[in-house]
Amino acid sequence: MNKISLDALASRLQERAAGSSAGRSAETVVGGHERTLRQTLIALTAGASLSDHPNPGEATVLVLRGRVRMTAGGDHWDARTGDVLIVPDAVHALEAVEDAAVLLTVAKT
């Protein structure tokens, strides 16, 4: 069994994101492309985003730190620390309203 401190990883990734021209950094926590379940911790600086992209499968976004906004078409959902967003089955984007760290969980079928 392995133990991962999401808080410590979020701190490291937020530092990396702050130094990145894209304002983001990510690391796979569990799984990978060959696995059904995948979890990726993503850090975004305020204003940075993951632009429009298709739904990767059944997915949720757990906000570990900060505030984010998910958009799909003309709809949007705001979330803050402790909130979970269910990723819509549509092209969507995620933007950091303030510096944020999120845990993306995907069950790819």
N, C-alpha and C positions, 0 to 999 in steps of 0.2 A: 504494500500500500504506500502511496506517495501523498504527502501533504504539501499544498501550495498556499502561500499567503497571498491572497488577492490584493490585500492592502499594500504589501511591500511591492508586489509586481506593478500595481497601479502607480505607485510613487515613481518607480524606475521608468515606466513608460511615459508618464507625464513629463518627466525631465527630458526624455528623448524627443517627445513631441514638441516641447518648447524650443528645442534646438534644430528642428526639422523645418525646411522651407514649406512643406505641405501642412505643417501643424498637426501631424498625427503620427502615431506609432502603434504597433499591434504585435501580439505574440499569441500563438496557439497554446492553450492551457491543457486541453484534453483532445485527443483524437487527431484527425488530419484528413486529407482528401480520401484516404482509403477506408475511413471509418464512417459509420452511420451517424454517431453522435460526435459533434465537434463544439468546443467552446474556445472562443477567442476573446482576449481582453484587448480592448481598443481604447487608447487615450487620444483625446482631441483638445486642441487649444481653442479658446473662444473664437467663434467665427469659422473654424475649420469644418470641413464636411466630408462625408462619403457621398459623392454625387449619385444621381439616379442610377440604379442598378436593379436587375430582376430579383425576385424572391428566390432565396437559395434552397428553399424547402420549408418544413415547419420550423419556425424560428421565433425566438424572443430576445429582447434586449433588456437587461437588468442594469439600471443606472446605479453604479457604485459610488460615484462622486459627481457633483455638479448638476448641470441642467442641459437637456438636449431637446431637439424638435425633430420629429419624423414627419416627412411629407410624402403623400402619394396622390398624384393628380391634384385636385383642388382641396384635398383634406389635409389636416395636420393635427398632430398630437404632441403635447408638451409633457415632459417627464423630468423628475428631479430625483435626487438620491433616495433609493429605496423603492422607486417605481419600476414596474415591468411593463414594457410595450410588447404587444403581440405584433410581429411583423406582418403587414398586409400581404395578401397574395396578389401583388401588383408591383410594378416598378415603383421604387421608393428611394428616398434619400434621408440621411441623418446629419444634422448640423448641431454643433456645440453652441448653445446659447451663452454658456460660460465654460471655463476649463472643465473637462469632464472625463470620466473613465467609465466604460460600459463593458458588460460581459455579454457577448453575443453567443447564444446557444442555438445550434442548428441540428435538426435530425433530418439528414438528407436521405431520401428514399430512392 
